[in-house]
Amino acid sequence: MRIDKLLWYLRLARSRSAAQAMAQEGHIRVNGRRVDRAHQQIACGDVLTLPSPQGAKVLELLALPVRRGPAPEAQSHYRVLDGTAAHPIAATAIGTIEEGFLQS
């Protein structure tokens, strides 16, 4: 599957043309290798590194989607590997616990 189509199916890009632009800018990495073309092939098990306003987002592709479905369906096709929590409040609480500010 093409990376631009994958980004659009997984709802990581608002449109297919936006996904193509993301791929051609060269900020995406697949298995550590820089992607500079929208037709780069992707397979199950590949690790994607995507730019994000909060920092890099690292995803492992669990299955190839067959359509652009609702967000919960799209999220079931990948796993987040960068260790960030899904909810920002939970991420703050985890960060303070790890730093030793909260003691039981």
C-alpha positions in Angstrom: 0.0 0.0 0.0 1.2 3.5 -0.8 2.2 5.7 2.2 0.0 8.6 1.1 -3.1 6.4 0.9 -2.2 4.8 4.3 -1.9 8.2 6.0 -5.3 9.2 4.6 -6.9 5.9 5.6 -5.5 6.1 9.1 -6.8 9.7 9.4 -3.3 11.1 10.0 -3.9 13.5 7.1 -7.1 15.4 6.3 -7.0 14.7 2.5 -5.1 12.5 0.1 -3.4 15.5 -1.4 -2.3 16.6 2.1 -0.9 13.0 2.7 1.0 13.2 -0.6 2.5 16.6 0.5 3.5 15.1 3.9 5.3 12.2 2.2 7.1 14.4 -0.3 8.4 16.8 2.3 10.7 14.2 3.6 9.8 14.5 7.3 8.4 10.9 7.5 10.5 7.9 8.2 9.7 4.2 7.6 11.8 1.8 9.6 14.3 4.6 10.1 14.7 5.4 6.4 13.5 8.8 5.1 10.6 8.9 2.8 10.6 11.4 -0.1 8.0 10.0 -2.4 4.3 9.5 -2.0 4.3 6.1 -3.6 6.6 4.5 -1.1 5.2 1.0 -0.3 4.2 0.2 3.3 3.7 -3.3 4.8 2.4 -4.7 8.2 5.0 -4.4 10.9 6.6 -1.2 9.5 7.4 1.5 12.0 6.5 5.0 11.0 7.9 8.2 12.5 5.7 11.2 11.8 6.2 14.9 12.7 3.7 16.3 15.2 3.3 19.7 16.9 4.0 18.0 20.2 7.1 16.1 18.9 7.7 13.0 16.8 5.0 10.3 16.8 6.2 6.7 16.4 3.6 4.2 15.2 3.8 0.5 14.4 1.5 -0.7 11.6 -0.5 -3.7 12.8 -2.7 -4.2 9.8 -3.3 -2.5 6.4 -6.7 -0.8 6.3 -9.0 -1.4 3.4 -11.0 1.8 3.7 -11.0 5.2 5.4 -13.4 4.4 8.2 -14.2 6.1 11.5 -11.4 7.1 13.8 -11.7 4.1 16.2 -11.4 1.7 13.2 -8.4 3.6 11.9 -6.7 3.6 15.3 -7.1 -0.2 15.5 -4.6 -0.6 12.7 -1.6 0.9 14.5 0.1 1.0 17.9 1.7 4.1 19.3 5.3 3.3 20.3 6.6 6.6 21.6 5.1 6.1 25.1 2.9 9.1 25.2 -0.5 8.7 26.9 -3.7 9.1 24.8 -5.1 11.7 27.2 -3.0 14.8 28.0 -4.1 14.9 31.7 -2.9 11.3 32.0 0.4 12.2 30.4 0.9 15.0 32.9 0.2 12.7 35.8 2.5 10.0 34.5 5.3 12.5 34.0 5.0 13.8 37.6 5.0 10.3 39.0 8.1 9.4 37.0 9.9 12.5 38.2 9.2 11.6 41.8 6.9 14.5 42.7 4.0 12.3 43.7 4.8 10.0 46.6 2.5 7.5 48.1 
